[in-house]
Amino acid sequence: NPDKEVVFFAVGFETTAAPNPKSKGEAVEKAERLVAVCGTYCGACPMYINNQPGDTQKRKEMFERYAGGPMNMSLETLVCDGCLSDGNIAVHCKNCNMRLCAKDKPDVTRCSDCPDFPCSRIKDFSSDGKPHHAELLDNLRNLKKMGIKDWTKHEQELWTCPKCSNSLSWYD
């Protein structure tokens, strides 16, 4: 269907497609829930992209790639609405140390709001060898400097293909 936009993201060495939720002019305010406590932009996460309306067969194929892995995923836990959403939270983020820490602190939504930033939790997490975690300290500093609206808009643009306007994942 030429009217239906798709998002491409890589899982392993293969690429999967899902509809692009941001292509219809989604408001930045609504997208702010995709700025995780730790400074990750959830809009580039395959779990989030996979949860957008689309081909259920693609979701099943993605599940088969992850099934039996260290996270013991089910088809239901493969989906995520973003770290700060009221909906589904990815299995690997549900019990995140930074997320749980922020819940217990008044006036702290993200690590950048915390008077203890940068603490050992975020330093350790950002040095675990995953490329999208390595940028978290800079993300959080930029978030504090730019403000949530501008930083979110910046991340949306960063993780959108300039040629086709489809969302990109961290693994693309």
C-alpha positions as a printed Julia matrix, in Angstrom:
172×3 Matrix{Float64}:
  0.0     0.0    0.0
  1.71    3.24  -1.09
 -0.09    5.29   1.6
  1.25    3.13   4.41
  4.67    4.2    5.68
  6.97    1.64   7.24
  9.84    1.69   9.7
 12.9    -0.45   9.2
 14.99   -1.77  12.04
 17.67   -4.39  12.19
 17.57   -7.37  14.46
 20.73   -9.37  14.06
 21.55   -8.94  10.4
 17.99   -8.95   9.13
 15.64   -5.99   8.78
 12.03   -5.9    9.91
  9.4    -3.3    8.99
  6.62   -1.74  11.04
  4.41    1.33  10.49
  5.95    4.65  11.52
  3.87    6.27  14.3
  5.69    9.6   14.0
  5.01   10.02  10.3
  1.53   11.39  10.99
  2.83   14.39  12.92
  2.72   12.93  16.44
  3.04   15.78  18.94
  6.37   16.16  20.71
  4.58   16.34  24.08
  3.19   12.86  23.57
  6.61   11.64  22.44
  8.28   12.85  25.65
  7.24    9.57  27.29
  9.81    8.0   24.95
 12.67    9.75  26.75
 13.63    7.11  29.28
 14.74    7.75  32.84
 18.31    6.8   31.85
 18.43    9.1   28.81
 17.72    6.44  26.21
 15.41    7.47  23.39
 12.81    4.67  23.44
 11.52    5.68  20.0
 14.59    3.97  18.49
 14.14    0.73  20.44
 13.08   -2.34  18.43
 10.67   -3.3   21.25
  8.89    0.05  20.94
  8.95    0.07  17.13
  7.64   -3.5   17.14
  4.7    -2.46  19.33
  3.35    0.0   16.8
  0.35   -1.06  14.69
  1.45   -3.33  11.92
  2.03   -6.8   10.68
  1.63   -9.34  13.5
  3.7   -11.78  11.47
  6.69   -9.42  11.82
  6.17   -9.38  15.6
  6.16  -13.19  15.63
  9.36  -13.28  13.53
 11.05  -10.89  15.95
  9.9   -12.99  18.91
 11.44  -16.09  17.32
 14.79  -14.26  17.09
 14.68  -13.4   20.81
 12.91  -16.52  22.18
 14.98  -18.57  24.57
 17.42  -15.72  25.12
 18.56  -14.37  28.47
 15.37  -12.32  28.91
 13.04  -15.33  28.56
 10.63  -13.38  26.37
  7.08  -14.18  25.46
  5.13  -12.59  22.63
  3.44  -10.37  25.24
  6.74   -9.12  26.75
  8.18   -8.27  23.36
  6.2    -5.04  23.2
  6.85   -1.7   24.89
  5.13    1.68  24.92
  8.16    3.52  26.28
  9.85    3.73  29.67
  7.59    6.45  31.05
  4.34    5.28  29.51
  1.38    3.92  31.4
  1.31    0.91  29.08
  3.61   -2.01  28.38
  7.2    -1.75  29.57
  9.88   -3.92  27.94
 10.89   -6.89  30.06
 14.48   -5.63  30.25
 13.34   -2.17  31.45
 10.64   -3.08  33.99
 13.08   -3.5   36.85
 15.74   -1.08  35.64
 17.77    0.34  38.54
 17.56    3.91  37.23
 13.83    3.66  36.62
 13.17    2.29  40.11
 15.47    4.88  41.71
 13.67    7.79  40.0
 10.28    6.45  41.16
 11.42    6.83  44.77
 12.75   10.39  44.44
 10.51   13.45  44.52
 10.82   15.78  41.52
 12.99   13.28  39.61
 11.59   11.95  36.35
 14.92   11.29  34.63
 18.47   10.92  35.87
 19.21   14.43  34.58
 16.76   15.78  37.21
 18.59   14.08  40.07
 20.97   15.99  42.36
 23.16   12.84  42.45
 23.68   12.8   38.66
 25.87   11.2   37.47
 25.72    8.37  39.99
 27.35    4.95  39.84
 24.13    3.35  38.5
 24.1     5.44  35.33
 27.9     5.36  34.95
 27.95    1.56  35.14
 24.99    1.21  32.78
 26.52    3.57  30.23
 29.75    1.6   30.19
 28.26   -1.87  29.63
 29.53   -2.05  26.03
 26.26   -1.37  24.2
 26.71    1.53  21.78
 23.34    3.14  22.56
 24.14    3.02  26.28
 27.54    4.69  25.76
 25.82    7.94  24.79
 23.57    8.15  27.87
 25.66   10.56  29.95
 25.89   12.96  27.0
 22.18   12.46  26.3
 21.28   13.38  29.87
 23.57   16.43  29.89
 22.09   17.6   26.57
 18.58   16.93  27.84
 19.24   19.16  30.84
 20.79   21.87  28.64
 18.21   21.77  25.82
 15.05   20.99  27.77
 12.7    18.07  27.17
 10.82   19.46  24.15
 13.89   20.43  22.12
 15.83   17.3   23.06
 12.9    15.04  22.16
 12.51   16.78  18.81
 16.27   16.41  18.22
 16.11   12.67  18.95
 13.06   12.18  16.73
 14.96   13.81  13.88
 18.15   11.87  14.65
 16.31    8.53  14.53
 14.32    9.3   11.37
 15.65    8.48   7.92
 16.18   11.77   6.04
 15.29   10.14   2.72
 12.09    8.24   3.54
 11.07    9.61   6.98
 10.88    6.09   8.47
 12.01    5.51  12.05
 15.4     3.93  12.62
 16.42    1.7   15.49
 19.7     1.74  17.39
 20.77   -1.3   15.37
 20.22    0.2   11.92
